[in-house]
Amino acid sequence: MGTDGPGPGLQLQAGLQPELRALPGLLKALGMLAMTHAEVVTATERALASNPVLERAEGHPCPGCGRHVASGTCFRCRGGQGVSRFQDGPEPAVNPFASLDEDARVEVRPDSRHALELVLAHLTSRGLLDCGPEQLALLHGLHPGQVHEALRALRAVGPPGIAATSVVELLALQAEALAAAGEVPDWLPHLVRGHLADLAAGSTDAAASVLGLSGEQVLAGLAIVRERLRPFVAMDTSAETSAIQTADVFLYRRPDGSLEVEVPASAWFGLQVVDLSAGLTDASGAKQWLTEHELEARRLLYQIDRRASALLRITECAVTHQKDFLDHGDAGHHRPLTRTAVAQETGLHPSTVSRAVSGKRLRLPSGTVTDLACLFGKGQAARAALQEYMTTAAGGAASDEQLRGALARSGFAIARRTVNKYRRSLQQDA
Ligand SMILES: [Zn+2]
C-alpha cells in the first residue's frame, strides 16, 4: 500500500477507482470495518461454502496465531509457544482428505494401492482432482485401469463428489447420491450433468424438452441445486484452531526492538480466487455464471483488505503515540490519546476510527490479548495497568483497596468502586 500519510479520506485514496464503480462494495467495506475478527471469519466461511471460485489455498492454520500457512511453520510466531504437539512432532496433516487413505486402502485392489496414494496427492482442498485420470496415469507411469480402480475405492469410502474432475461433475455426483437416497428427483443428476450451463444462462427450454419436464420442474430442480449441492467436498476438519488466541490486530516486536503492526488481510486467511472455467463448456452461459462469482469473490477479498488497511493505519498511528507505554508495559507511560487525534493524523473520518477501534482485540508481543481501545483514552490506561499488575504474584492476590493503592502509586487516582469494576471486566475477559 503506497497510500500512507494524511489523505483526503478513506474513500478518495489513489488506486481505488474500482470502488467508485461499485458503491455497494464501498458500503460493505465500511460495514466490514465494524466487524470483529470472528465475524470476518464467519463471513469468509460462508463465502467459501457458497462461492465456487473462492478458495482457501493449500495449507493449515498456524497453531500460534491462526494465520494460514502454506507449509512449514509460521514465519511470524513459529507456531507459537505452549502448543507442544506441533513443536517436536511432525507437521499436522495439511490434506483434509488424508483420513480417507486408510479406509480406501482396505477397499482398493492391491495392485492399485500406489495409484491411490497418488490420487490422494492430486486432490485440491476442495476435493477435486487437479487433473484428469488419464493424465494422472500418464504423469506417474501408471495403467489407467489402476487410477480408475483407485478412484472407485476412494469414491466408495469418501463423501459424494470426491475426486471429481470438474465442478459440474462434483455437483452431478452429489445429485446422484441424493437421488439414490430418494431425497431428490431421479432426473436431477441429468439436469446437473447436462444442462447446468443452460440454466445458468437463464434458459430452461432445452433441459425441459430433453428431460421431458415442465418449466416449473426445471426451476424447482435449479432451486435444489442451489440449496442442497455444494461446489466442494465437505469434510469435517473442525480440529486445530481452538487453542488459538485470535485478535483483530497483532503487535510484534522486531529483533531491533521496534514494534510492527499486522492486521489479518485476505492473504492471512489464505483466501484466493481460482479459475474453474476449465471444467465448463465454452459456448455456454456457464462462463458468465463463473464471472459473477468471481466478481463477488474479489469484492469480498477487497473488503477484507480495506478493513485491514484502515485498522493498520489507525493502529500504527496509535502505537507511535504509545511507544513508551508498549515498551515499558506500565501505565505511567500511557499517553492520553483521542480517536479524533488519530483521525486527524491518518486522514480518516473520526467515525471511521471509532468504528474501527470498537470491539477490536489487540494481541501484544507477549501474546496477551487485550482491547485495542487500551491504546486510547485515559481510563483504558489505568485498566491496562491494572491488568499488568494483576498478573504479578502480589497483584493476583490483592484486594480492591490494595489494587487502588498500587494504581495510585502509578499515577492513577481511581475510586475503589472503579477498580472493582475494571477487575471484574478483566476477569470476564480472562
Ligand atoms: Zn503464527
Residues whose N, C-alpha, C, O or C-beta is under 5 A from the ligand:
A	BS01	ZN	C62 G64 C65 G66 R67 C74 R76 C77 R78 G79
